[in-house]
Amino acid sequence: MIQGRMKRSGLEWFSSLPACLLLLAVVLFSTSSDIHNQMLRGGEQLWSGYYKLRMDPVKPQCEVVQDVDAAVAKEMAEAPPADDPMAALLGDFEKDPAEVRLAIERAAADCQAAHTSFAELQDKLTPDVKAYRAVELFVADLIAFGLAAQRYVLIILVMLCAVTATLTRHHIAMRAMETRLDYTVSMTLQTIANAMLLGSSVIFRQSTLTSSTALSSEEMLLHNFWIAGFACLTLASLYRLVRVPDGLEPGGSPSKAFMAVPLYTVMCLISGTYFALIGHSSGIGIYLGKMVELADMFLNVGLYVWVGMMLKQTRLAKLVFDVFRPWRMPPEMLAVVAVLVAAIPTAYTGASGIFVIAAGAVIYSELRAAGARRHLALAATAMSGSLGVVLRPCLLVVVIAYLNREVTTDELFGWGIWVFVLTATLFGVVATTINRQSEFNLAPGSEALPASIRALRPLLPYVLVIVSVVLLYRFALDVKMDEFSAPRLLPVIMLSILLYEHVSRKRERAMASGENAHQGLEPSVRNATNDTTAEIGALLLLLGLSVSIGGVIERSHIMEAFPQAFDSAWSAMLLMVVILVILGMIMDAFGAVILVTATVATIAYSSGIHPVHFWMVTLVAFELGYLSPPVALNHLLTRQVVGEAEVLAAQAEEGTFYQRHERIIMPLIAMGISLVLVAFVPLLFYAR
């Protein structure tokens, strides 16, 4: 462990390690609320009325009346003060002795009850109660601190990871930087965009200072955090611009160079220029502030990325492929199986892009090893993250339900199962019929089934680890595994799996060599966090600028050019499909959902489209957009994980037009047909 720490690079010390601590803090803060709920229940079970013992009882200030007759006589003898406004209003008012006695008796009873309660609480405040209360109140304070710190944690995490992605050249672009011209153009525009982000944040801060509404110290601190973060990001890109790395090819093409510019940079330049032209230079800063308003959602995105990167460090993907390998499936069928199996972890890693990053390299290599042609393997890898976004507990569906009160997660996930069956079936048909180049000669069942069953055995410990963590949360913290608890349970599950692999590998090596040397758990978590840091920076910065692009669309009033309601749901749906696919092509999913909620959704509802139907169409349309040029985000992520060389080798292959572009065309056919069916078939049953 000491050796591993000594080998940690400077970037890991100042980037990955803090990011890991921040992510662990998010898990701790969210889990502490579950612990606190159980502590309150436990306290009530141990000491009846524990909620009253959480604070020291205050001794009543009243005195119990001992002689009621004397108190009544005294009250009757007292005249109202001369300056009593009620006396002046009512004039001479004769007191009723019976009413005075009743009031004094009630006051005496209340005072006696207060003193009795105080004495009882004092007796119950034993040392055990005080010790338990101290721990419980500490957890309560931890929760309060965690909730208050969420927004600061998000900004620090985004800026820390964005700087890391800049220094490691890990931002998402149409193509990698290969030549010196690519590098110069990309880093120059990144520096300009980052300076634009810094300037917008400074202007936004100044405009709020001069406004009539006074800023709280917390709001001012948030502004300062954004400014400091963008200043560091600008310096990082400027440093990278000056320090040109070795190994870049000389020369380059201007058209290709602009394709190497990160997508977030393009979005920033477009939105920043637009806001500057309309005299609203603080626009980007304002829309980035929307991230802070939904800090818990974006932090969950970061946790899901971390989960995906930890999944990448495990042997799970390879072991799952081992189960199907004995059947000797043709490449087309294995591609279908890979995409179907990937749907479940896709749902549990939050979004399609995260899973492509986490397991795309394994899927591609396994398909290639099974004899799949490059285009088929690339298509399946890009599609591997597309089908599971409609399944429980996908974070994107939770966000939709959170932002739209017209739908619930149960409704969306319930219909999502049928959408998944449809898209999976269509992908299977397309993959196994169009351009099929293999015979379906599966291994005999008598041979393959026993081998598959044997291959399941190494997966059993993983299942036990997962079930153990889920049951621990269920019975110890009363938290069941669902779409709301998944962000805090999944990191614990993946850390437990990494711990299991560490222990099992250590035992295997010790048995094989008689030595106790082992790699250790820390390198696995460190490698996962290294990947996570760059990916969070790339994804969250892209997401934030997607929100800004949404602001451009919103402020340009493009949607007002369309009718706010259609007489025909069919016409409205046709327009919705076109708009949603375009948004999926140019925006990140979470940013697109925010924009659609504010604009397109209301038009759909007003036109008679059922809200659940609309959002099912939205999810399928987004996935089609992520697979569609010119951006095709899932293909960009596939290129990033399998390597530029493999994609270039695929593009160099000869054949028919379909064969030369199969990696793009095949997913478009499957998802395109799915979108048409999901969009228009339900209208046959309810549209007016």
N, C-alpha and C positions, 0 to 999 in steps of 0.2 A: 504493500500500500504506500509506504514511504517512497519506494522507487517510482511508483506511478505518479505520485505528486511531484517528484523532482523532475519528471519528464514532461510535465504540463507546460505548454508554451505560454508566452506572455499574453497572447490573445485569449487563451483559455482562462487564465487567471482573471483577466479584466472584462471578459465577455461571457463565456460559457458558465463559469462558476457563479457569478452574480445572477445570470438568467436562471440557472438551476435553483438557486436559493429563492428567487422570486416566485417561480412556479411551485416550489414546495410550500412557500408561504401561502399562496392562493389555495392550495389543497388543504393546508392546515386551518386557515380561516374558515373555509366552507365546511370542513368537517367539525370544527369546534362548535358550530351551531347545533349539530346533531348530538354531540357530546353534552352540550348544555341542556338540551331538552330532556335527555335521559337523566341528567343530574337533578333537574327540577322534579321529575317524576319520582326518582329514587328518594330525594329528600322528603317528599310528601308521604311516601310509603313508610319511611323510617320514623318520621316525626310528623304527626298530624298537625296541619296548619303551618307547615314549613314556610309557606310564602310570607307569613307574618314574621318569621324569625330571620328573614334575609337582612333585615336592618335592626339595629338595637332599638328596643321599645322606648318611647318617650313617656316619662312619668306625667300623669295628668296634673294640671295646675289647679283643678277645682277642689273644693273641700266638701266632704259629705255632710249634709245637714243632719244634726243629731236630734234637735228639738224642732219638729215641724210646726207645732203650735206657736212657739216663740218666733219662728221665722215668718209665719203668716201675720202675727200681730205687728211685727216690725214693718212688714211690707205695707200693711193697711195704714200704719201711722205715718208713713212717708208721703209727703206731697210731691207732685211732679216739679221739676226745676222750672224756674221762671222763664228761662229761655228755651224750654222744650217746644219745638214747632208743632208737635202733635197735640200738645195740650192747648196751644193757642188755636189750633184748627178745630178741635172737638169741644172746646169750652170746658165747663165743669163736667167731669166724668167720674161717677162714683164706682169704685172698685167693688167687684163681686167677691166676697170671701171664699166662696166655693171654688171659683176659677183660680184665685191666687193660690189656694191650698193645692189644687190639682197640678198647677204649674210647678210649684216647689217640690211636690212629691215626685213628679216626672224628672225634674232636674237632679234630685237626690238619687233617684234610681239609675239614671244615666251615669252620674259621677261614680256611684258605687260600682257599676259594671265596668267602667273604664279602669278604676283602681284594681278591681279583681282581675281583669284581663292583663293589666300590666304585671301584676304579681305572678300570674300563671306563665306569662312569657318569660319573665325573669327566671322562674324555676326551670323552664325548658331550655334556657340558654346554657347548656352544659358545655364543657370543653370539647366534647365530640361534635356538637352542633356548630360551635364556633370554628373548629378546624374544617369541617365539611363546607361550611358557609364561605370560608376564606377561599377554598379552592373553586367553589362554584362561582363566586363573584369575580375571581380572576379570569375564569373562562368567559364570563359575561363581558368583562372589560376587553378581553382579547377579541371577541366577536365585534364589539363596538369599534375597536381600533381597526380591525380588518375591513369592516364596511366603510369606514372613513378613509382608509388608505387605498381602496380599490382603484380610484381614479389616478392616484399618483403611481401606483404599481403599474398600471396600464401604460402610462406615458413613459415611464422609465424603461419598461420592457420593450415597447415599440422603438424607442430611440436607440436603446442599447443594441437591439437586434438589427435595426436598420443600418447603424454604423458598421456592425459586423458584416452584414451582407454587402455593403459598399467596399469594405476593405478586402473581402474575399471574392469580390466580383460574382456575387451569387444572386443578383436581382434577376427577375424573370423577363426575358426578352425574346424576340422572334428568332434570333439565332445567337450563337456564342461569338465572343470577340476573338477573332483569329488573326487579324492583321493589325499593324500599327495604326492604320487609318480607322479601323473599327474601334480600336481602343481610344484614340484621340477624340473621335466624334462622340462616342458614348460617354466618356468621362467628362468632356466639356459640357455636354447638354445636362448631364447629371448635376454638375456643379451649378449651372445656371438654374436648374429646377430647384435644387436645395436652397440656393440663395433666395429664390422666389418664395419658397415656403417660409424661410426665416423672415423675409421682409413682410410677408402677409401677417405672420404672427405678431411681429412688432407693431404693425399698423393697427391690428385688431386690439392689442393691449392699449395702445394710446387712445384709440377711439372710445374704448370703454372707460378710460380714466376721465375723459372730457364729457362723458354723457351725464345726464342728470341722475341716473341711478348709481348709488355708491356701491363700489365693489367690496365684497368681504375679503378678509385676509386669505381665506381658502381659495377664492377665485383668483386673486392676484398671484398666489403661489402657483396655481395651475398654469396661468399665462407664462410665468417665469420658467416653469418646467419645459413647456413647449419651446420657448425661445432658446433656452440652453440646449435642448435636444437638437433643434434644427441648426444651431450654430456648430455643434459637434459634427453633425452630418455633413454640413457644408465644408468644414475643414477636412473631414475624412475624404470626401470626393476630390477636393483640391489637392490633398496629399497624393491620392492615387493618380491624378492627372499629371502631376510633376514626376512621380516615381513610376516610370514606365517599366513593366516587368520584362524579363528576358523571355525568349522563346516565341515572340510574336513574328509572324511572317511580314516581310517588308511590303510596302505598297498597299493595295486594296481598292475595292470598288466603292464609290460614294453611295450607290443605291443599297448595297449590302451593308455598308457601314451604318446607315440609318436604321436598318433592321436589327442591329445589335444594341440599339438604345433600349433600356428597360421600359416596360409598359407603364410603370408608375411615373417615369419621367415624361413620357408622352402625355399622359393624363394631366400631369401638373402643368406642363407648358400650355396645353389647350385651355384648361380651366383658369389658370393664372392670367393668361392673355385676355381671355373673355372678361373676367372680372375687372381687370385693369381698364379695358376699353369702355366698360359701362360705369367707370368711376367707383368701383367697389373693390378696391385692392385687398381689403381684409376678408374677401369672400372665402378663400381657401382655409384661412384660419378658423372662420366661423363653422364651416362644414366639418373640418377636422374635430372641432369641439363636440360634434354629435357623437363621435366615438366615445368621448368621456361620459356622455349621458347614458350610453349602453355599455359601460365598462365591464359589467359582469359577463355580457355576451362575448365581447372580444377577448376577454381573459380566458373564457371557455374555449375559444378558437385556439389560443395558444396552448392550452392544456391538451387539446385534441392533436395538435401538431406534435407535441412531446410524446403522446401516446403512440402516434404513428411512427415516430423515429425510434422509440423503444421496441416497437414491434419489429422494426427493421433489424434490430440487433439480435433478435431471438431466432431460433431454428423453426418456428412455427410454420412459416410459409413452405419451407422445404419439406417438413414432415407431412404437411397436408398433401403436397404433390406426390409424396411417396405412396400414399394410399391409392392413388389412381394410376400410378406407373405400371403396376402388374397387368393392367388390362390392355396395355399396348394400343391405346387409342390413337386413331389418326390425328394429325395436328389440328384439323378443323374442329373435331369433337373435343379435343383437349382444350382448345381455346374457349369453346363454349363453357365447358366445366369450370375453367379458371375464372371466367367472368362471373358465373353464377355463384361460385364459392366466395369470390371477392366481395359480393354484395353485402354479406354480413359484417365483415370488418369495416367496410366502407361506411355502413350505418353507425358503427361504433367509433369511427374516427372523425365523424362530424361533417365531412364534405368530400367530394370526389377527388379533388386535387391532392388532399392530404394523403389519401390511400395510394394514389399513383406514385407519390414521392416515397412513401414508406415501403411498398412492396412491388413497385413496378419493375425494378431491376431483376428481382427473383422470378417474377412471372415471365418476363421476356426471356431470361436465360433458360428457364425450364421448357418453355415452348420451343425455343431454338434447339435445345438438346433432344427434344422429341421429334425433330425433323421439320418443324414449322418454317415456312419461308419468312423472310424478314418482314415483309409487308403485313402478313397475317399476325405475326407476333407483335408488331408495333400497334396494329389496330386493336388487338385484344388487350394490350397493356393500357392504351388510352381509354378503352371501354371499361376497364376493370373498376373504375371508380364511378361509373355512371348509373348503374342499376340500383344501388343500395340507398340512394338519397331519399327514397320514399318509404324506407323501412324504419321501424322503431329501433334505436332512439335518436335518429339523425338530428343534429343540432339545428340544421337549416329549417326543418319542419317546426321545431320548437320556437325558433325566432319568428316564423310566420304566424304561429298561433299567438305569440306574445304581442306582436304588433297589430293583429287583426282580431278583434273580439267577435267577428262573425263566424269564426271557425275554432275548433278545438283540436288538440293533438290526437285525441281518440278518433275523431272523424277523419282527419288527414291520414293517420297511420292505417286506419281501417280500409280506406279506399286505396291507400298506397300499396297494399298487398296485391290487389288486383292489377294495378298499373305495373307492378314488378313482374307478375306472371305474364302480362302481355308483352312487355319489352324483352323479357328473357326469351320468350317463345319466338318472337320475331328475329332476335339476334341469332338464335339457334338455327332458324330456317335459312336466314341469309348466309350465315357462315358456312353451313354444310351443303348448300345447293349452288350458290353462285361461285364460279371459279374453283370448284372442288377439284383437287389434284391428287387425292388419296382414296384408296379403297377402304371401306369400312370392314376390315377384318380384325375384329376384336379377339383377344386371347380367350380360350375356352373358360367358362365359368368355374369348372372344376380345378383349373390351374390358377386363375386370377383371384378368385374369392378368398381362398386360404391365405394367399400372399397379402391381399388387402387387409384382412383381419389382423395378420401379424404386424402390418405397418401401422395399425391403429394403436397398438400397445404403447409405443413411445409417446402417443398423444394423451394417454390416460392421466399421467401425472400433471399435465397442463390443465386438464379438465378439473382435477381435484384441487389444484391451486386456485383456479377461478371460482369454483363452487365454494371453497373455504372462505375466500374473501367476501363473496356475496352473502353467505350465511352469517359471517361475523358481523357485517353491517346490519343484516336483517334482524338478528336476535340481540346483538349488543347495543345497537344504536337505533333500532326500529326504522331502518332505511332500506327500502326495497330498490332493486335495480330497475330504473326506468329512465325516461328521457331527461328527467330533471336531476337525478342523482348521478347519472353516468359520468359527467365531467369530473366529479371528485372521486368516483370509485375506480374508473379506468386507470388513472396513474398509479393507484395503489396496487391494482391487479397486475399491471405490467412490471412494476418494481418487484412484486412478489415472484413473478415468472423469471425475471432476471436473476433474482436471488436463488431460485430453484436451479436454474441452469448453472449458476456459479458453483453451487454445492455439488450437483450431480457430476459436472465435469471434473471438479477437484477429486471426487471419489474415484471416477474412472481413471484419471491419470495416476492417482496413488496406487490403484490396483494393478495398473499396467506396468508402472515403472518402479513402484515402491517408494516414490518421492512424494513430497508434500507441496511441491511447487505448483502454483496456479496463477492464472491471469488476474483473478480478482474481480469482484463486482464493480468496483469503482471505474475501471476502464470502459465497461459496457455502458454504464450510466453517463460517463463523460463523453463517449463517442456519440451516444444518442443526443445529448444536450448540445454538442458541437453542431450536429446537423440541425437540431431544433432551432438554435439561435439564428442561423442564417435563414432558415425557412420562415420563421416567424417574422423576421425583418422584411423578407420579400413579400410574404402574403399580407401581413397587416398593413404595410405601407401601401401596397396595391389596393387593399380594401379601403383604406382611408381616402385615397385619391379617387376610387370608384364613387365614394359618397360625394366627393367634390364634383365629379363629372355629372352625377345625379343632380347636384345643385345647379350646374349649367343648364341642364335640360329643364329643370324646374323653373329657373328664373328667365329662361328664354321663351317661356310660354309656348313651347312647341305643342304640348298636349292640348292647349286651348284651340289650336287650329282644327282639332278633330271634334266631332259632336260629343257632348258630355253624356249623351244617352242615345241609343239606337232603337229604332222601332223593331228591328229584327235582331234576335240574339245570334242568328247565323252570321249576319254582317259584322256584328260586334266581335264575334269570336274570330272571324277571319282577320280583322285588324289586330286583335289581341295577339294572335299567333305570330304575325309578322313583327310586331313591336317587341314581344318577349324574346323571340329568337335573336333579334338584333341586339337587345340589351345583354343577352347571354354571351354574345360574341365580343362585346366591348367592355363588360363590367364584371367584377367579381360577384359571386352569388349573394353574399350578405349585403353588399352595397346596393345591388340590384333589387333585392327584396325591400329595402327601405324606400327606394325610389318608386317601385311599383305600388307599394302600400299607399304612398302619398298621391299618386296620379292615376295610373291605369286601373287599379282595383275598383275605384269608385265608378268609373265608366262601365266596367263590366257588371257590377251589381245593379246599376241603374238600367242596364239594357236587358236585365232578366237572366243573366248568367248566375247560376248557383255559386256561392262563395267557395265551397269545397271543390266543385268542378273547376272553377277558375284557377285555384292554387295547384291542383293536380296538373293542369295544363302548363302552368308557370314552371313547375319543377321539371317537367319533360322538355319544355322549350329551352330552359336554361341549359340542360345537359346537351341538347342538340347544338346550342350556341357554343358551348365549350369545345365541341368537336368540329365546328365549322370554321373554315378560313374566313377572313384573313388572320385572325388571332389564334383561334383553336387552342385555348389554354391547356386543355388536357394533353394535346399533342406536344405542346411546348414543354410541359412537365415530363412527358415521356422521353423527349429528346434529352432533357436534362439528366435523367436517371440512367438511361441506357448508353448515353454517349453520342457525341456528334458523329463519330466514325461509323456507327451502325446505321444511323439515319442516312448519311451520305452514301453508304454502300447500298442501301435499299433503293435510293433514288437513282443509282447507276444501273440497276437491273433493267433488263429489256423485257419486252412482252407487249401485250395489247394495252390499250389505254387504261382499261380497268385494272389490269395486273400491275401497271406502273404506278397507279394511284390508289391501290386497294386499301392502304392504311387510312386514307381519308374517305374514300367512297363507301366502303362497307359499313362503318359506323353511321354515316349519314343516311344510308338506306334504311338501316334498322331503326334508328331513332326518328327519322323523318316519317316513316309509316306509322310508328307508334304515336307520334304527336298528332298526326291527322286523325287516327282512330280515337285517341283520348279526347281530342278537342271536339269532334263533331258527332260521334256516335251517341254520347249521352244526350245531345240536343234533340235527338229523335223522340226521346221519352218525356221531356218536360218543356221544350222551347215552345213559345207561342207563335 
